[in-house]
Each structure stands twice: as structure tokens, then as C-alpha cells.
Amino acid sequence: MHNKKLKVLFIFLITLIIFFIVFYKILFYIPPLLDYGKRNFTEKTIDFLCFGWHFTNASICIKYLKNNKEANKELGKAAWYRKRYLVKKFEVDGEDLSSVLEVYKNLNINSIKKKLYVFLIKKENNELNFLREAGENFISWKNWKMAAEVLSKAADSNPDDIMSNYYLGQCHLKSKRLSKANQCFEKVIKLKSDFADAYFRLGFIAEKKKNWNKAQSYYEKTISILPNHLECLKALKKINRKIRD
């Protein structure tokens, strides 16, 4: 009798553990991907059953079962249901991913925005504003490689675009490609001679290369344009000490 009770208790505990694991997966994966707009209970239920269920299954297949083939199948189902939902709910053109991107930008769901940007930037003849916008988003996500790739396209399409060159320089700097970053910032100050932060970045690069006098010159130029550039004031103070010593 005692053994029978233990067996029942054991089965109950296992069932409870499985329930909580599934519940956790649902809580963890679904909220970032559900729309945050006002929706009624029916819409939420349909979206969960049609999209969330398949996405959660795919996540479990990838992370725990290591079954990529099944995961891709589930992701395909999730994408198909989500596309239908967007077309109906937001009246977007299901074949036009740019319009789908606009929906996700408004909903601020970054996980989907990233995937759409990656796909859309491969298209030919993207407008400069779109490329720069995509680059800025990749920068905000700290994806320096993708940001540099997109902003290079933007700078190539319009070599005189100041901000494309500036952001591209930032990407190279974050990736420690100092020579490329230097070229970008030099181009920026040729296009706009009073761009204070470009001078500051050039000073930072010179400092990294231990060219103290050049760094000092760029920092002083930054301060002459923007006297309250606090980061530059600190850097200039440090460089002045190094030159004196």
C-alpha cells in the first residue's frame, strides 16, 4: 500500500514538473512575439494556438531535442500563420515585407524586425534612408558586422551622405578596425568641417595609436567647436598630462 502511494505521488510530481516546464516555455517565448496592441480574447487565443504554439515547439526542438529539421518545419508553420494574421489584422500586403516591417516597427518587436531587415537589405536599389535606418537599428542592437555591411551600402550609394559615413566609422571603431574608422571620420570632416564628434573620434583613434600630439590636436578642435563635450574634456586632460610627462 505504501509503495502504491509513493508511485502515485511520483507520477504526480513528474506530471507537475512537465506542466511547469511547458508553462515556463510558453511564458518565456510567447510575450516578446505577441502584438502589444489592443486585442480581444478570441484574437489572443487564435494567435497563441496558430502562431505561439508552433514557435514554442520550434524553440524546444532547437534547444532541447537538437532536431533542426523538425524545428524548421514548426517555424515555417508559425511564419505562415503569422503572415495570415498580419494580412487580416493590419490590412498589410502579405507579399510586401516592407509593409510587414512597418507593423513590427510600430509594435516595437525587435526579434522580428531584425529578421526582416536582414532579408530586405539584400534587395537591389534600396533607398538611402532605408539603408541608414537599418544600419542605425543594427547599431542599437550592437550588431556591428551587419550595421557596417548596411552602412557601407548606404555610403556607396551616396558618398556625400554625412551620417552614413559617420555611423559606418562608429561600426569600424567598435570592431577595432581603426584605419577604416579613421578614413570614415576624415571623410565626415571634409563634408562637414564643424562635426565635433568626428574630430573627437579621430582624436580617440590617434590616442589608441599613441600619437599623443595628433590626439591633442583633434581634441582641442573638438572643444573649439563644442566646448561642453565632457568626454573630450576628460580625454584632453589625460593627453595633456601624458605630453607633459
TILUM-658604 format. One record per residue (C-alpha): x, y, z. Coordinates in steps of 0.25 Angstrom, whole numbers, padded with zeros to 4 digits, always signed. Layout:
BEGIN
XYZ/...
This chain:
BEGIN
+0000+0000+0000/+0011+0009+0004/+0018+0007-0009/+0006+0009-0017/+0004+0023-0011/+0019+0026-0014/+0017+0022-0028/+0004+0031-0030/+0012+0043-0023/+0024+0041-0032/+0015+0041-0045/+0008+0053-0039/+0021+0060-0037/+0027+0057-0051/+0014+0062-0057/+0015+0075-0049/+0029+0077-0054/+0026+0075-0068/+0014+0084-0067/+0023+0095-0061/+0033+0093-0072/+0023+0095-0083/+0017+0107-0075/+0031+0113-0074/+0034+0111-0089/+0021+0118-0092/+0023+0130-0083/+0037+0131-0088/+0036+0130-0103/+0022+0136-0106/+0021+0150-0100/+0032+0156-0108/+0026+0152-0121/+0011+0155-0118/+0006+0168-0122/+0004+0179-0111/-0008+0185-0118/-0022+0184-0112/-0028+0171-0116/-0040+0163-0111/-0039+0149-0104/-0042+0142-0117/-0031+0149-0125/-0021+0146-0114/-0025+0131-0113/-0025+0129-0128/-0011+0136-0129/-0006+0127-0118/-0011+0114-0124/-0007+0117-0138/+0006+0124-0136/+0011+0123-0122/+0009+0108-0121/+0017+0105-0133/+0028+0115-0129/+0029+0109-0115/+0030+0095-0121/+0041+0100-0131/+0049+0106-0119/+0048+0093-0111/+0053+0085-0123/+0065+0094-0125/+0069+0096-0111/+0066+0082-0104/+0063+0072-0115/+0074+0077-0125/+0065+0074-0136/+0067+0085-0146/+0059+0079-0157/+0046+0078-0148/+0049+0092-0143/+0050+0098-0157/+0036+0091-0160/+0030+0097-0148/+0036+0111-0151/+0030+0110-0165/+0016+0107-0159/+0018+0119-0149/+0022+0128-0160/+0011+0124-0169/+0000+0127-0158/+0007+0140-0154/+0006+0145-0168/-0008+0142-0170/-0011+0149-0157/-0004+0161-0161/-0011+0162-0174/-0024+0161-0167/-0022+0169-0155/-0014+0181-0160/-0018+0180-0175/-0004+0179-0180/+0001+0173-0193/+0005+0159-0189/+0015+0159-0201/+0021+0172-0197/+0031+0170-0186/+0033+0185-0185/+0019+0187-0180/+0020+0176-0170/+0033+0183-0165/+0025+0195-0163/+0015+0188-0154/+0027+0182-0145/+0033+0195-0144/+0021+0201-0139/+0019+0189-0129/+0034+0190-0126/+0036+0175-0126/+0051+0175-0129/+0053+0160-0131/+0044+0160-0144/+0050+0174-0148/+0064+0168-0149/+0060+0157-0158/+0052+0166-0167/+0063+0176-0168/+0073+0165-0171/+0064+0160-0183/+0061+0173-0188/+0075+0179-0189/+0078+0168-0199/+0069+0175-0209/+0075+0183-0220/+0072+0198-0221/+0069+0200-0206/+0067+0215-0203/+0078+0222-0195/+0068+0226-0184/+0064+0211-0182/+0079+0206-0182/+0083+0217-0172/+0070+0213-0163/+0074+0199-0164/+0089+0202-0160/+0084+0210-0148/+0075+0199-0143/+0087+0189-0144/+0096+0199-0137/+0085+0200-0126/+0085+0184-0125/+0101+0184-0125/+0101+0176-0137/+0114+0184-0143/+0116+0174-0154/+0102+0175-0160/+0102+0190-0157/+0115+0192-0165/+0110+0184-0176/+0097+0192-0178/+0104+0206-0176/+0115+0202-0186/+0104+0201-0196/+0098+0214-0192/+0111+0221-0193/+0114+0215-0206/+0100+0219-0212/+0103+0233-0207/+0117+0236-0203/+0114+0250-0199/+0104+0246-0188/+0110+0250-0175/+0102+0242-0165/+0105+0229-0173/+0120+0231-0173/+0119+0235-0158/+0111+0223-0154/+0120+0214-0162/+0132+0220-0155/+0126+0216-0142/+0124+0202-0146/+0138+0200-0150/+0143+0207-0137/+0134+0197-0129/+0140+0186-0137/+0154+0191-0135/+0157+0194-0150/+0164+0207-0146/+0169+0210-0160/+0155+0208-0167/+0149+0216-0156/+0159+0227-0158/+0156+0228-0173/+0141+0230-0170/+0143+0241-0159/+0153+0248-0168/+0142+0248-0179/+0132+0253-0170/+0140+0265-0166/+0143+0268-0181/+0128+0268-0183/+0125+0276-0170/+0136+0283-0164/+0129+0286-0151/+0125+0272-0148/+0131+0272-0134/+0129+0257-0130/+0136+0253-0143/+0148+0261-0138/+0147+0254-0125/+0147+0240-0131/+0159+0244-0139/+0166+0248-0126/+0162+0235-0119/+0168+0227-0131/+0181+0235-0130/+0181+0233-0115/+0180+0218-0118/+0191+0218-0127/+0199+0226-0117/+0201+0238-0125/+0199+0248-0114/+0201+0261-0121/+0191+0257-0132/+0181+0253-0122/+0183+0266-0114/+0181+0274-0127/+0168+0267-0130/+0162+0268-0116/+0165+0283-0116/+0158+0284-0129/+0146+0277-0123/+0146+0287-0111/+0147+0299-0120/+0134+0294-0127/+0127+0288-0115/+0132+0294-0102/+0123+0285-0093/+0128+0272-0099/+0130+0265-0086/+0136+0252-0091/+0146+0260-0099/+0150+0270-0088/+0154+0258-0079/+0161+0252-0091/+0169+0265-0094/+0173+0266-0079/+0178+0252-0079/+0186+0254-0092/+0192+0268-0087/+0197+0260-0075/+0204+0250-0084/+0210+0260-0093/+0216+0268-0080/+0221+0255-0074/
